[in-house]
Amino acid sequence: MSFFGAIERLVRLFFPRVAFDGRGIEIHEPAIFVANHADSFGPLALYLYFPVKLYPWVIHYVTDKATCARYLEKDFVSRELHLRRPLSAWLSILLARICVGLFRYIEAIPVYHDSRRIMETISKSIIYLEEGKSILIFPEIPDSYLSAYIKRFNTGFIEIAKTLGRENGRKVWIYPVSVDPGRRRILLGRPSAYDPSRSYAEEKRRIEAELETEVASLLCLP
């Protein structure tokens, strides 16, 4: 067993069990799955308990040793673990050494927001889908609340569905997913699909509204 395989088994041992409810919805792969983040709980819960293997988008900072420690200290160690320096800095450096290798192990896709390199993210995602791999995206925009349950979605990922639909003639289903840490459950929502016969602006607005509404509704279910 590899080092990162051992880490995965260790995480499975201590991470709380999460129930998956597909609500009778059939999953057609490869697909794009869009979920609320729920801090660090969402990515771990979906990796461990989702019924199909997912290849997540991750912020590019955590895939590079030069930037990973600073990002982890700000976004995870200080915010979620509530640790202060110097302990937060030491722990972040240690976690960064593991984190970069771990994201390579799970074949995560680096995301370059607000950069020309975003096309690298789109291109790699298209390659994965063409290989039959399903993509996981957490599109919530920080500090842009849609409701008490979720933040608004950044919908740049719809470019993937547009490209595959218009250039390759392939329909890719986009499934909304809700992760509820309080009730320790994952719910699957009704999927959307890009219609290449309509304008990109129209489809982007429609799919964005459908996904946001569905995720928010799932989180409200008893």
PyMOL commands that set and color helices and strands:
alter all, ss='L'
color gray80, all
select helices_A, chain A and resi 3-14+41-49+60-63+65-77+87-105+118-130+158-167+200-220
alter helices_A, ss='H'
color red, helices_A
select strands_A, chain A and resi 19-21+32-35+54-59+109-111+134-137+140-145+151-153+173-180+185-188+192-193
alter strands_A, ss='S'
color yellow, strands_A
deselect
rebuild
show_as cartoon
